[in-house]
């Protein structure tokens, strides 16, 4: 049993690990760790690496992942969508996929878990991947493959592809899977092999 965190627009090495796992269980009962890809993604914008962070409601108490709610006190959705447009509007496949991702930035989803699961479903459908998963029903301290604490930040050798701002920035590997989708379209799934 491989237990993974559920990321927001996970990076390429995260999706590669999901693709290679025999069975995937998303951890929803862990205490929510701050400053992880659970509520952020990295893209290549006009000024280089850009982190898009989804703000969460602060309670002062430790919360389980399935209890974390998204904060809409600031208009982060508008900022994120503008950032995605600035980064990828000129990419070959942005227009093809934008209608799939626009709703995440125009409707309010209360739970971070729901947001991440829905984003994951759109990404896997866009990649034409069948990645069945289950949600954990409690916190399991000992599992055969514990991926919960992995950051998936390591740069696994991957095929370099043309990114929108390659004229001013060197290739940045292991960005959000959205970067690969908008730049490569259906061939983005080749990065997972």
C-alpha positions in Angstrom: 0.0 0.0 0.0 1.5 3.3 -1.1 0.3 6.3 0.8 0.7 9.7 -0.8 -0.2 13.3 0.2 -2.7 15.0 -2.1 -1.0 17.9 -3.8 -2.4 21.0 -5.5 -1.4 20.7 -9.2 1.5 18.4 -8.3 4.9 18.5 -10.0 6.2 16.1 -12.6 8.1 13.9 -10.1 4.9 13.6 -8.0 2.9 12.4 -10.9 5.7 10.1 -12.0 5.6 8.5 -8.6 1.8 8.2 -8.7 2.0 6.6 -12.1 4.5 4.1 -11.0 2.8 3.0 -7.8 0.8 -0.2 -7.8 -2.0 1.3 -5.7 -2.5 4.8 -4.5 -4.0 5.9 -1.2 -4.3 9.6 -0.5 -3.6 10.5 3.1 -6.4 12.7 4.5 -6.0 12.1 8.2 -2.4 13.5 8.7 -1.9 16.8 10.5 -1.8 19.4 7.7 1.9 20.4 7.2 2.5 24.0 6.3 4.6 25.2 3.3 4.2 22.1 1.2 2.8 21.4 -2.2 -0.5 20.5 -0.5 -1.6 24.1 -1.0 0.9 25.5 -3.6 2.3 24.9 -7.1 5.2 26.2 -9.0 5.1 27.5 -12.5 7.4 29.4 -14.9 6.2 33.0 -15.3 7.7 35.9 -17.2 10.0 36.7 -14.2 11.1 33.1 -13.6 9.9 30.6 -11.0 6.6 31.6 -9.4 4.8 30.0 -6.5 1.0 30.0 -6.4 -0.2 29.5 -2.8 -3.8 28.8 -1.8 -4.4 30.6 1.5 -6.1 28.5 4.2 -8.3 29.5 7.1 -6.3 29.7 10.3 -7.8 28.1 13.3 -4.9 28.2 15.7 -5.2 24.4 16.2 -3.6 21.6 14.4 -5.9 20.3 11.7 -6.1 17.2 9.7 -5.8 17.5 5.9 -9.5 16.7 5.5 -10.4 19.6 7.8 -8.5 22.4 6.0 -10.7 25.1 4.5 -9.7 27.6 1.8 -9.7 31.3 2.7 -11.4 33.7 0.3 -10.6 36.8 2.4 -8.3 37.9 -0.5 -9.0 37.4 -4.2 -6.2 34.9 -4.7 -8.2 33.2 -7.4 -8.0 36.2 -9.6 -4.3 36.6 -9.0 -3.6 32.9 -9.7 -5.6 32.9 -12.9 -3.8 36.1 -14.1 -0.5 34.4 -13.3 -1.5 31.3 -15.3 -2.6 33.4 -18.2 0.6 35.5 -18.1 2.7 32.3 -17.9 0.9 30.2 -20.5 -1.4 32.2 -22.8 1.3 31.9 -25.5 1.9 28.2 -24.9 0.7 25.8 -27.6 -2.0 24.1 -25.6 -3.3 26.7 -23.1 -6.4 27.4 -25.2 -7.1 23.7 -25.4 -7.0 23.1 -21.6 -8.0 26.5 -20.2 -11.7 25.7 -19.9 -10.9 22.6 -17.8 -8.9 24.7 -15.3 -10.7 28.1 -15.3 -13.5 26.9 -12.9 -10.9 26.4 -10.1 -10.3 30.1 -10.2 -13.8 31.3 -10.7 -15.9 29.3 -8.2 -15.3 28.8 -4.5 -14.5 25.4 -3.2 -14.7 25.3 0.6 -12.3 22.4 1.3 -8.6 22.3 0.2 -9.0 18.5 -0.1 -11.9 18.9 -2.5 -10.0 21.4 -4.5 -6.9 19.2 -4.7 -8.9 16.0 -5.6 -10.8 17.9 -8.3 -7.6 19.4 -9.7 -6.0 15.9 -9.7 -9.0 14.5 -11.6 -8.7 17.1 -14.3 -5.0 16.7 -14.6 -5.2 12.9 -14.9 -8.1 13.1 -17.4 -6.1 15.6 -19.4 -3.2 13.2 -19.5 -5.5 10.3 -20.4 -4.2 8.5 -17.3 -6.1 6.0 -15.3 -4.8 6.4 -11.8 -7.3 4.9 -9.4 -7.0 5.9 -5.8 -8.6 5.6 -2.5 -8.7 8.0 0.5 -7.3 6.8 3.8 -9.9 6.1 6.5 -7.6 6.8 9.4 -3.9 7.6 10.0 -1.8 4.6 9.5 1.6 5.0 11.2 3.2 2.0 9.3 2.6 1.5 5.7 4.7 -0.4 3.1 5.4 2.7 0.9 5.1 5.9 2.9 5.3 8.9 0.5 3.6 11.4 2.9 6.8 13.2 3.9 8.4 13.3 0.5 8.5 16.7 -1.1 9.0 15.4 -4.6 11.5 18.2 -5.2 14.3 16.1 -6.5 15.1 16.7 -10.1 14.6 13.4 -11.8 16.2 13.5 -15.2 13.4 14.4 -17.6 13.0 15.3 -21.2 13.6 19.1 -21.6 10.8 20.7 -23.5 10.2 24.2 -24.8 8.8 26.4 -22.2 7.1 29.8 -23.0 9.9 31.9 -21.6 12.8 29.9 -22.8 14.2 33.0 -24.5 14.9 34.6 -21.1 15.1 31.7 -18.7 16.9 28.3 -18.7 14.7 25.2 -18.7 13.2 24.7 -15.2 12.5 21.0 -14.6 9.9 19.5 -12.2 7.3 22.3 -12.2 3.6 21.8 -11.8 2.1 19.3 -14.2 0.2 22.3 -15.6 3.5 23.6 -17.1 3.9 20.3 -19.0 0.3 20.1 -20.1 0.2 23.7 -21.4 3.5 23.3 -23.2 3.3 19.7 -24.4 -0.4 18.8 -24.6 -1.0 15.1 -24.9 2.8 14.4 -25.0 3.1 15.5 -21.4 2.3 12.0 -20.3 5.6 10.9 -21.8 7.4 12.6 -18.9 5.9 10.1 -16.5 7.6 7.1 -18.1 
